[in-house]
Amino acid sequence: MSNTPRPSQPDNDHLGYLPEHLQTRAAGDAGAYGRHLQDVLRTVLTYLPQYVAQARLADPAAPAVAGSFAHATLLFADIAGFTAMSERLTQLGREGAEVITGIVNEYFAVMLDIMARHGGDLFKFGGDAILVCFQGDDGAARGCRTALEMQEAMARFSAIETAQGTFSLRMTAALGTGRLFLVSLGAAERLEFAVMGPAVVQVAQAEDLAEAGEVLVDQATYKAAGPAAIANERAPGFYHLTALATPDRTRYTAPAVSFPDPSDADRLVARLDTLSPYLPPEIVARIVADPDQPMIEGEHRPVTVLFANFYGINAIIEALGPDRADELTAILNRHFIAMQDVIHQYGGIVNKVDSYAVGYRIMALFGAPVAHEDDPARAVYAAIEMQEALSAFADLTTSAGGFTLKQRIGVNTGHVFAGTLGSALRREYSVMGDEVNLTSRLMGVAAEGQVLVSQSTARRVEGLFELMERDLVRVKGKAHPVRSYQARRRIAGRAQRPAAAREVFVGRQVELGAARALVDAALTGQGATLDVAGDAGVGKTRLIAELSHYADEQGMASLRGEAVSYGRNLPYLPWIGVLRRLLGLKEDGGDRQERLVAGLDRAGLSDWSPIVGTVLGIEVPETPLTASLDAQLRQQRFFDVVLSLLQQRADRAPLLLVLDDMQWADAASLDLVTYVARNVRTWPILLVLVHRPDLAAPPWCAIDECHTLRLGELDEVTSLALVHSVLGDAELAPALQR
């Protein structure tokens, strides 16, 4: 009987690694199925350091979150000139992005080939910088030789001819040798590899001293490289390396990674499950779709970049040391997961964890590789919550004593070059450009605990956060001082945002008339629900602004709530601002618990303070009454409280309640909306629900007192009238009119 494994067939656990065109075909062609999995695995490996891949594949059953100490040499190489070239070539649009991609990847291909020849393991891409590790007794010598050869190879990039002129790239290289802490952080489904420890500090100090075209090494590297190293002391403990006197006899061959046979789909999938969490899901999806073309094409795109500098870690690393690596890993992972969870909650990705002059940095991207219309707001929300989450690390108790982690954050929005960088040997999705550099500079001038945002970000989030302008600051790389703002906290609810400007209202007269009729009816005590649906940009906000103005003229009070695109997992988010206004709660001043209880007491509802407090994030001790309720009854009591508060508010004055962007609302919020909609007909309340067509068949539309408006595009005549209302009497050529 043969022991050869039979060809596996795809099951549900495997389908995530199969593109659609193979999911059906593979059932009858196990060979194609297995070969595709091999190709996916081969490509996934190019996104990982050899150290990570070998460690994880050697023992896939071992804990994914783990750290260990090693003695090694690090090479850090940073390129000057990419940013200026990128800024100029941006003017060529897509063509410019293609030129940059070609130049960047040619550079990386040359350098990666040199590294591979000397056994270097590329740990980190940093846009236009790289961090390479050399382990083994001769690691320092191999690292030095790599750096010198890389500098020699820079000659081919000294005069790059483009349609926007000639550009020159120059490189600084620095090496440090010593103890490293190498750790995988995160959760099983999303992991990040980080490099920390004294050698990281040493290479950072050497890089600060290096000038373009030089190789700077620390004393440990100089000594470990042996007498063949020819160098001049640049500063105490650091040397300018000019040559290695011994000839290069390196014949380094990287350890081969074995690939399971195509017939063994289960083993292939198990390996992919082990390695793919180190890649963003969007990159894995791209690889699965076409393993032979996994590169995300370089492009200039608007992105909001967040840098969080956390420090205090090195003291813990030194205090705990190799004998307590597990304890150190647990501390680092608690911090990383706390930050990662916030970033992911708001739709960002952790692009990397790397070193900084003081401590380490988390770099997060909002807008790449996946964009959202409100990425700047998402990033600032995340930054503020990351600082709040750090309070759990203010007093760390370890087996080596007490420690404190500190953090400062910079956020900036602008166009960056984004795409897959590298070659077939090693690649990574990253961003680069002046806006990335500015983000790092803002982080560097922020004070402990601060969130510092650029002017471009501040413009995009005005009205959502309390922003305090700081004095102009000078940052490296900028000829003039830059404006920055400290984002201190969010402003509860968009109800506070300024009303839309009172321009001429063009079109939608029929729809506006129908909506005004519902206002008139509500004024007489005939409540109703108005459902307004339409695509983004079709004019929903303008119509509601006009309706709100009319309601205000008629003496109606207004409340407004809003769902957000990252809020599907945030219970009752559209209602929180509404509740705060109903209860007279403010973000600052006084005891929050006391003010909540007082507000509910005025409404005769204080018995339910613990339930309302849970929704508002205000801790109120449970009473025997509330503690006895199960989840379903607690929700019903909360619904009753909200309805009662609305009815009492409407007793004082007719009420217009607008809830916007409900296509993003969580399920509990939608249930509460439906409950309120069923109970407004005998109260002077007009409930207006605004959403995109994504929200199909809203449950409240089945209620008799619900009226619907479906907004389509304006016709050509009305659209032209709208243009003239903005431009005045300016004459438009026929082609421009069309």
C-alpha positions, 0 to 999 in steps of 0.5 A, a space after each residue: 500500500 502506498 504512503 503517498 498522501 492523496 490529493 486534498 480537496 478544498 474545504 471551508 478552512 482552505 477557501 480563504 487562500 483560493 481566488 474565486 476562479 479556483 474555488 470551483 475548479 479546484 474541487 476537480 483539479 487538486 493539482 492546481 489547488 495545491 500548486 496555487 497554495 504553494 505559490 501563495 506561501 512562496 510569496 507570503 515568505 517574501 514579506 517576512 524576515 527569515 528569522 520570523 519565517 524560520 522560527 514560526 515554521 520550525 514549530 508552528 504549534 509554539 505560541 505565536 506571541 513570543 520573544 527571545 534575546 539574541 546577540 547580533 549586528 544591525 545595519 541601518 541604511 537611510 536614503 536621502 533624495 527620494 522625498 524631493 524626487 517623489 514630490 517633483 514626479 507627483 506632478 506627472 500623475 500616474 506616469 510619475 508614480 510609475 517612474 518612482 516605483 521603478 526607481 525605488 524598486 531598482 534601488 531595493 533590488 540592488 541593495 537586497 542582492 548585496 544583503 543576501 550575498 552576505 547573509 543579511 536578514 532584512 528586518 524592517 522597511 521604513 519607506 526609504 530606510 531599511 534595518 538589516 540583521 547579521 547574526 553569527 560570530 562573523 556577523 559584524 564583519 559581514 555587516 560592515 562589508 555589506 554597508 561598504 558595498 551598498 555605498 559603492 553601489 550608490 554610484 548608479 543612483 547618483 544621477 537619475 534622469 527623469 522628465 522632471 529633471 536629474 535627481 541624486 540619491 545618497 545613503 547614510 549607513 550605520 551599524 551597531 552590535 549588541 543584545 537584541 530582543 526579538 519579539 512577535 506581538 499582537 494576537 493570533 490573527 494579527 501579528 507584528 514583529 518588533 526589534 528592541 534592545 541595546 543594539 537598536 539604541 547603538 545603531 540609532 546613535 551611530 546613524 545620527 552621526 553619519 553623513 551621506 556617503 559614510 558608514 558609521 559603526 559603534 565601538 562594539 561593531 568595530 572591535 567585532 569586525 576585527 583588525 581588518 576594519 579600517 576606520 577613523 574615530 568620529 566621536 567617543 565610541 563611534 568610528 567612520 569605517 572606510 574599508 575592510 582590508 581582508 578580501 571577501 570570501 563570503 559564500 553565504 547561503 540562506 537556509 532553505 525553506 521546505 515546501 510541502 508537496 502540492 498534494 498536502 493541502 492541509 500542511 500548506 494551509 497550516 503554514 499559511 495560517 502561521 505566517 499570514 497574520 504578519 501581513 495586513 489582510 488586504 495584502 494577503 487578499 492581493 497575494 491570494 488573487 495573483 501570487 505572481 503579481 502581488 505588488 500593490 502598484 505605487 501611487 500618490 494618494 491622500 493618507 493620514 499617518 499616525 506615529 506613536 512614540 512609546 518609551 520606558 521600554 529599554 529600562 524594562 528590557 535591561 532590568 528583566 534581561 534574558 532570564 525573564 523574556 516571557 515576562 517582558 513579552 507579556 508586558 510589551 504585548 499588553 501595550 501593543 494589543 491595547 494600541 493595535 485594538 484602537 487603531 483597528 477599531 477605527 479602520 487603520 493598520 499598524 504598518 510597523 513598529 520601529 526604533 526612535 531616538 527615544 524608545 520606539 514607534 508605532 506607525 499606523 496608516 489611515 487611508 492606505 491600502 484601504 481608504 475611508 472618507 473620514 480617515 483624518 477623523 479616524 486617526 485623531 479619534 484613535 490617537 486620543 483613545 491610545 493616550 487614554 489607554 496608556 493610563 493602564 501602563 502608568 504604574 507597571 509592577 514587574 519582578 524587577 520593580 516598578 516602571 512607567 510607560 510614556 507616549 506621545 503622538 503625531 498625526 498628519 494628513 497629506 499625499 504620500 507615495 504608497 505601494 509595495 517596495 522591494 524585490 522578489 527577495 523581500 518586499 513590504 507595503 509601505 508609504 514614503 514622502 515629506 508628509 510621512 517625515 512631517 508626522 514623525 517630526 510632529 511626534 518628536 516635538 509633542 510633549 508626553 501624553 500629547 496628541 499633536 496634529 498638523 494644520 492639514 489634519 486640523 482643517 479636516 477635523 475641525 468641529 469634532 475635537 477640541 484643538 488648541 493651537 501651539 506656537 509655531 515650531 521648527 522641524 527638520 526638513 522644513 524651511 519655515 516653522 509649521 503650525 500644529 495643534 494639540 487635540 485634547 478631546 472629542 466634542 460630543 456629537 455632531 449636533 454642535 457643528 455649524 449649520 450649513 450656509 444659507 445659500 440659495 436652495 436649488 431643486 428638491 422643492 417637492 421633497 422639501 415641501 413634503 418634509 415641511 408638511 411633516 414639521 407642520 403636523 408635528 407642531 400640532 402634536 401629530 408625530 411622524 418619522 421621515 426616512 431620507 435616502 440617497 447616495 453620497 453627495 446627492 444633497 441629503 445634508 443640504 435638504 436637512 439643513 433647509 428643513 432644520 432652518 424651517 423647523 427653527 423658524 416655527 419654534 421647534 427645538 432640534 437634536 442631532 445624532 450621527 453614526 460614523 463609518 467605524 461605529 458598527 461595533 460601538 453600541 448606541 454611538 448615534 444616540 450618545 450625543 443626543 442623550 447628553 443634551 437631553 440630560 444636560 451633560 457636558 464634557 467638562 466640569 463636575 462629577 460625571 456620575 453626580 450630573 447623570 443621576 441628577 439629570 435622570 432624577 429631574 426626569 423621574 428616572 433615577 432608578 435606571 442610572 446604572 443602565 444609562 451610565 453603562 451606555 454613556 461610559 459613566 460608572 454608576 453602582 448597580 442597584 438591587 433593581 438593575 442588578 436583577 435584570 437580564 440583558 434583554 430587560 436592561 435593553 428594554 428599560 434603556 429604550 423606555 428611558 430614551 423614549 421618556 426623555 424625548 417625550 418630556 423634551 417634546 412637552 416643553 417644545 415640539 422636537 426635531 430629532 435628526 439621526 444622520 448616516 444611519 447606514 453605519 449604525 450598530 444593530 442596537 441603535 437601529 433597534 432603538 430607532 425603530 422603537 422610538 419611531 413606533 411611539 412618536 405619533 401622539 407626540 410633537 416629534 418629527 424623527 428624521 433618519 438619513 442614510 445611503 441606499 446601503 441600508 436596505 429595507 430599514 425596519 422603521 419604514 414598515 411603520 404606518 407613520 413613516 414617510 420616505 424620500 428617495 433623492 436621486 441626481 438633479 436633472 441637467 437644468 437644475 444642476 446648471 442652475 446650482 452651478 450658476 448659484 455658486 458662480 454667479 453670472 460667469 459665462 460657461 462654455 457649452 462643453 464646460 456646462 455639459 
